[in-house]
Amino acid sequence: MSWLIKVRPASFRGVPFWVKSTDKTGDHPTIILHEFPFSDEAYPEETGNKSASFSIEAFVCGEDYMDRRDMLEDALRKPGAGSLVHPYRGEMQVKCNGVDVRESADNGGTAMYRLSFVPDSPKQFPISKPDFLFQLTIAAETAMNEAKYFLANALDVSFATRVKTLASNTLNSAIDLIETALYPIAMVAGTIDAFKNLLGQMKADPATLVSNPTKYGDSIASVELALRSKNSAAAVKYFHNGFNKLETLVYKQEENTPVRIAEKAAIDAQRNFLQSIIVASACIAATGSYSTRDDAILAKKTLNKLISTVSTNISMSDNLYQSFRDLSIIVNSYFADVALQLPALQKGVLNYPIPACLAAYKFTGRRDKEEEFIHLNNIKNPLNISGEVRWLN
């Protein structure tokens, strides 16, 4: 396994940042050397391990680097311990005891940091394997944040009143499509009221939202959180359906005037943003349970198709594109790990009718697999089955 697979996206208190290098000091025995007059020998006394500390050369960059800088510095200023995701050593509870920041005209759009942390609790480093579930969640949330930054920079309705009106109508249409496609997920999660209320609030004043892309992005993020109360692998197909429905949000006029160009840009920005949120949400929903290896592999293929489709968008920002490439790598790692722990689905053919108990014994060697055999094959009459059948190996 490549060491790159084990590297985690760095963050502190949930705020992501990029890492250039890291250092660790301490966490080794402290020796006090006792020397005596007129003696050629010394006595080395162990007094326990020296406390560990971590130094990280970090940075945030991009057109919106000031917003990222402020978010990170707010997290660093908070008192008490916080969760640090160290890219090479895993997640740990630490306290920040040093922050140096550098910004310069030579490196415009970048804030460079030298951060120091000390552990607040016993080490929580990964022992046997990476936490792919945690990595996938962080990567998906990073993609959502990048999508919000993209919308804030791409959606501009100030060119003309008709651009704002069209953008508002597009948002209303998108809300209807999202409600239709994702309502089943809200039913499974038990959050139907919250889901409908959030969408209703957005439809009540779409003009304000399209005029304030930051608020627009936060509102959509709130809808996604309402669907996250209960992860379900079955939700992936509903997110896929929602993604496809949003493909209908296209500008159908020729782009031969400045106003029409602005109208098309407003529609494209919303569609691209919403589809990005849908894809990232689907990845989080995919962390539900699976019955077979085949189910997990199918979910992985669906997610890879969605990520590939949304990544081909030529108007996507560099940071958003990179976040989806990172997400794709972690999705493959997560499902490779999940699939190894699941039974494979096997197929066979019964050329003559027999009872389910005998069929289960014939293919699995165990009669106690009868109920599982009936469930997998949707058998209506367990006394008389024939044809193609499936079982778990």
N, C-alpha and C positions, 0 to 999 in steps of 0.2 A: 504493500500500500504506500503510495507517495506521501511524503511528509506534508505536501500542500493540502491534502485532504483533511489533515488534522488541525490546520490553522483556523482559528475562529475569527470572525469579524469583531474587532475591538470596540468596547463601549464602556462608559461609566455612568451608573444610574440610568441605563437605557439609552444614553446619548452616544451615537456612533462617532468614531474618529478613525483616521488612518494612522498607521504606525510605521516609522522609519527604522527604529531599532529599540532594543530593550536591554536593561542591565539588571542583574540581581546581586545583592551583597548580603552577607550574613548567612544565617541558617546552617551554621557549622559549629563544632565545639570550640569554646573559648578556653584557651590555655593560659594560666598564670605560671610563670617560671620562677620558682623560689631558688635563690642562690645564697650560699652561706660563706662567711669569711673562712679562709684557710681550707676551703674544700674545692676539689676539682670537679665535683659532681653537683648537678642541679636537680631539683624535684619539680616536674611539670604537673600542675594540678588542674584537672578539668572542672570547670565551674558552670557547665550547662551550655546549651547552644546560644550563639549570638542571634539576636532578633533579625529576621529577614527584612529586607526592604527592596522595593522595585523602583527603577527609574525607566521612564518611557519617553522617547523622542516621538512626539505625535504631531499631527497637523490636520487642519481642515482647509478645504480649498473649493473653488468654484465661483460662479457669478454671485452666489448667495452666501459666500463664506462668512460674512458678518453675522448672518442669522445663525449659522452653525456655530460660530465662535461664541456668540452670546449664550446659546443653549448649553454648550459645554462648560463655560465658565460659571453659569448658574448652578450646574450640577456639582462643580468642584467647590463652590462656596458653601454648599449646604453642610450643616454640622452633622456629626455622627458618622457611622460607617455606611458605606454604600457598596453596591455590587460592581466589581470590576471584572470585565471579561478580558483576560489577558490572551493575546492571540496565540501564544505558545504554551501557556501554563494553565489555561482553563479559567473557570469562574471562581472568585474568592471575595470575601467580605474584607474591605480595606478602609483605611482612613487616609485622606490626602494630606500630606505634610509639606508640600512644596509645589509651587506653580511658577514657571518662568515662561513668558510669551514674547514672541518676536514677530513684528510685522514690518515690511519694508517695501519701498517702491520697486526695488529690484525683483522681488517675488510677489508681485501684485496678485490679489485674490487668494492669498494664502496666509494663515496664521500658524506659526510654528511654536510648539510647546515643549518644555522639559518638565515632566510631571514626576512626582515622587509619592510613593504609597508605602504604607506599612500594614501588614495583616492585622485584622481585628479579631480573628478567630482561627481555630486550627485549619491547616491547609485543606483545601477542597479541590485539589488538582485531579484531573482524570487519571485513573489508575490503569484500566485495561483497554478502553477504547473511547473515542470521541463521543460527545453527546450530540448526535446528529439531529435529534429532535429540537434541542435548544438552538443549534446552528441554523436549522431551517426556519424556525420562528423568527430569529433575529434577522436573517437574510430577507425574509418576506416583509418584515416591518421596515427594514431599510429601503426596500423597493417601494413600499407605500409612501414613505417620507420623500423619496426622490420624485415620485409621481406628483406629490403635492407641490414640491418646488417647481417641477416642470409646468404645472397648471398656472402657478402664480406668475411665471415668466411668459407663458404662451398665450394666455387668455386676455385679450384687450378689446373691450367693447366701447371705447371712448371715441372711435373714429366717426360714428354716426348713430343716430337714434335707432335706425332700422337694424343696425348690427346688434345693438343691445336687445331689441325686440326678438330678433331671430335667435339669439343665444338663449334668451329666456324660454322661448318655445321649445328649443332643443333640449333644455334641461327638463322641462315638464315631460317631454316625450321619453327622455332617458329614465326618468323616475318611474313612469308607467311600465317600461320594459323591465326595469330592475325588480319592481314589485311582482310582476307576473312570473319572472324567472326564479326569483329567490324566495318567494313566499313559502314553498315547501321546507326550506332550510329553517325558517323562523318557526314553523310548526314543530319540527324536530327539536329545535333548541328551546322551545317554550317561551319565545320572546316576540310573539306576534304583535302584542300591543305596542311594545317599544319600537319594533320595526316599522309598523304603520304610522305611529306618531312622528317618528323622525322623518319619514318620507313626506308626511302631511305638512310638517313645518317647512320643509324645503319647497314644496309646491305652493305654499301660501305666499311666498315672496321671492320668486326666482330672479327678479330683476336685481335685487340687492345682492344675491349670491354671485351672479355673473359679473357684477361690478366690483366684487371683493373676492377674488379667487382664493385668497388664504382662508376665508370663512367657508367658501364653497368646499375646499379640500377637507377642512376639519369636519364639516357636516357629513360628507360621504364617509370619512373615517369612523364617525360615530355609528353610522349604519352598519359598517363592517363589524364593529365591536359587538353590536347587538346580535349578530349572527354567530359570534364566536363562543357563546355560552356553552355550547356542547359540540365538540368536534365530531364530525361524521364523515367517513370515507364516501358515503353515498352522496354527500353534498357536492362532490367534485363535478358530477354530471350536471347539476343544476347551475353551478358557476359556469360550466362550459356552455350551457344553453344561454345564459345571460350574456356571455361574451359574444356569441353568434348573433343574438338579437341586437346588440349595440352596433353591429356592422351595418345596420340599416340607417344609421345616422350619418347620411352623406349629403353633400351640397350638390344640387342637381342643375344649377345654372352654370352657364359658361363664365369663366373668370376673365371678363374683358373690361372691367372697370375697377377702380380702387375700392369702391364700396363692396362689390361682389368678392373681391379678393379678401377683404377684411371679414366678410360674412363666412366665407369658406374656412378661413383660419380659425374663427371662433368655434365653428362646428367641429373641425378636426381636433382642436385642442381638447374639447370636452370628451369626444369619443376616445381619443388616445389615453387621456387621463383615466376615464372610467374603466376602460379595458385593462389598463395597468393595475388598477385597484382590484378588479375582478380576478386577474391572474394571481396576484399575491395572496388574495383571500382564499383562492382555491388551494394554494399550496399549504396554507395553515389548516384548512378543513381536511386536507388529505392525511393529516396525522391521526385520524381516527383508526379504529381497529379493522383488521382484515381477517377473513376466514381462511383464504388460501393464498398461495404464492401467486397464482394467476391473477387474483383480484388486485394484489399490490402492483404487479407488473403492468396491468391495464391502467391503473391510476397514474403510474409513472409515465406511461406513454402519453396519456391525455395531458398531463401537466407539461411535458416536454413540447408537445404540439402547441399548447397555448403560449408557452414562453417563447418558442421559436417564432410564432406568428406575431406576437406583440413586439419582439425585438427587431423585426424587419421594418419597423416604422421609421421612415427617413427623417421625420421631424423630431424624433426623440433626442433628448439631451444626452451628452456623453456619460454623465453620471448615472442617469436612469438606465441607459443601455448596459453599463458595466454592472449595475446592481442586479439586472436580470441574468447576465452571464454568470455572476457569482451564485445567484439563486439556482440556476440550472445545474451547476456542479454539485451543490449541496443536496438538491432533490435527488439526483442520481445516487449520491452516497447514502442518503437516508433510506431509499427504497432498496438498495442493494443489501443494506444491513437488515431491514425488515423482512425481505424475502427469504433470507437464510434461516429465519426463525419460524417460517410458516410451512405447512405441509403442501406438497404439490398435488394438483388435481390430475387424476388419471382417467382415461376413457377406455371403454371396452364395449363389446357387442354380445347380447344374449340372442341366440338364434332360435330359442324356443322359450315359451312362458314358464316362469317358475316363481315361487313366493319370494318376497323381499329378503326374508331371513336367510334363505339359501343363496340368493344372489350376493348378499353381503359376505357370506362365508366363502363363496366361490372366488370373489375378487380380492378380499382382504384377509381371509383366513380366520375371521373373528365374527361370531354371531352377534356379539354385543354392539356391532356397528350398524345394526338394522335401522335404528331411528335416524342416524346420520345419513345412511344410504337413502332412506325415504325422503328426507328433507332436501338433499342435494339434487335429487332427480324429480322432485315435485310429483311423487307417485300418489295417485288417487286411490288405486286398488292394490294394496300391498300383497295380495294373494296371487296376483297375476301380472307380472311385468315381463317385458321383452324389448328388444331393440337396443339402441345405444344407451349406455349408462355411465355414470361418473362416480368416482370415489376418491377419498383423500389418502394419499400415501404418506 
